[in-house]
């Protein structure tokens, strides 16, 4: 159990082990590769796929756990140590993903408008504008 801003959080045992391991890797310069993390987790009895690991990290971030990641030099996962690292993580990792998803949404929405205009929506939501 962890306390963040006066609110207690409950973690799964897998999540708690990820946090424990990353506790040895505070700061971007001490990042731990995904493969080493998966190996260490397996040694502790927590076997998971890369996809399951990424989902656990995503869930932890949504709970406010400051897990950073980098793909450039010294790639891997780490606990964010300060506001500068947080800002760097947001600018280099998170915002580009948000932009990419927004671009995909806009392109697919435009294509759907062109391709399906005039069809009734199963969910009754969207109408075509011509």
C-alpha positions in Angstrom: 0.0 0.0 0.0 1.3 3.4 -0.8 0.1 6.9 0.3 0.1 9.7 -2.3 -1.3 13.1 -1.3 -3.2 11.5 1.6 -4.9 8.8 -0.5 -4.0 5.2 0.1 -3.4 3.1 -3.1 -3.6 -0.6 -3.3 -1.3 -2.4 -5.8 -1.4 -5.9 -7.1 1.6 -8.0 -6.1 3.0 -7.7 -9.7 2.7 -3.9 -9.5 4.3 -3.8 -6.1 7.2 -5.8 -7.5 7.6 -3.4 -10.5 7.7 -0.5 -8.1 10.2 -2.2 -5.8 12.5 -3.0 -8.7 12.3 0.5 -10.1 13.1 1.8 -6.7 16.7 0.9 -7.5 16.5 2.9 -10.7 15.6 6.4 -9.7 16.5 9.0 -12.4 16.7 8.6 -16.2 20.5 7.9 -16.0 19.7 4.8 -14.0 17.1 3.4 -16.4 16.6 -0.4 -16.5 15.9 -2.0 -19.9 12.5 -3.7 -20.4 14.2 -7.0 -20.9 16.2 -6.8 -17.7 13.0 -5.8 -15.8 11.1 -8.7 -17.3 14.0 -11.1 -16.3 14.1 -9.7 -12.8 10.3 -10.0 -12.5 10.5 -13.6 -13.7 13.2 -14.4 -11.1 10.8 -13.1 -8.4 8.1 -15.4 -9.8 6.2 -12.8 -11.8 6.1 -14.1 -15.4 4.5 -11.7 -17.9 4.7 -10.9 -21.5 5.9 -7.5 -22.8 2.3 -6.5 -23.5 1.3 -7.4 -19.9 4.3 -5.5 -18.5 3.4 -2.4 -20.6 -0.2 -2.6 -19.3 1.0 -2.8 -15.7 3.2 0.2 -16.2 0.3 2.1 -17.8 -2.0 1.2 -14.9 0.6 2.4 -12.4 1.1 5.7 -14.3 -2.7 6.2 -14.2 -2.5 5.8 -10.4 0.1 8.6 -10.3 3.3 6.5 -10.0 6.0 8.5 -11.6 7.4 5.8 -14.0 9.4 7.3 -16.9 10.7 5.6 -20.0 13.1 6.5 -22.7 13.9 5.0 -26.1 17.0 7.1 -26.9 20.4 6.8 -25.3 20.2 4.7 -22.2 16.7 3.2 -23.0 14.6 1.7 -20.3 12.3 2.4 -17.4 13.0 4.4 -14.2 11.3 6.3 -11.5 11.2 10.0 -12.4 13.5 11.9 -10.0 12.5 15.6 -10.5 10.4 18.0 -12.4 12.9 18.3 -15.2 12.8 14.5 -15.9 9.0 14.7 -15.7 8.9 17.5 -18.3 11.3 15.6 -20.5 9.3 12.4 -20.3 6.1 14.3 -21.2 7.7 16.1 -24.1 9.6 13.1 -25.6 7.4 10.1 -24.8 3.8 11.0 -23.9 2.9 14.0 -26.0 4.1 12.4 -29.3 1.9 9.4 -28.6 -1.1 11.7 -27.9 -0.4 13.6 -31.2 -0.1 10.3 -33.1 -3.5 9.0 -31.7 -5.1 12.3 -32.5 -3.8 12.2 -36.1 -5.1 8.6 -36.4 -8.5 9.7 -35.0 -8.8 12.6 -37.4 -7.8 10.6 -40.5 -10.1 7.7 -39.7 -13.0 10.1 -38.8 -12.6 11.8 -42.2 -12.4 8.5 -44.0 -15.5 7.2 -42.2 -17.4 10.4 -43.0 -16.6 9.9 -46.7 -17.1 6.1 -46.8 -20.1 5.7 -44.6 -22.1 8.9 -45.0 -25.8 8.0 -45.4 -25.6 4.8 -43.4 -27.4 4.5 -40.1 -25.1 4.1 -37.1 -25.7 1.0 -35.0 -25.2 3.1 -31.9 -27.3 5.9 -33.2 -24.7 8.5 -32.5 -22.9 10.3 -35.3 -24.7 11.8 -38.3 -23.0 12.8 -41.6 -22.4 16.4 -42.5 -22.4 17.2 -46.2 
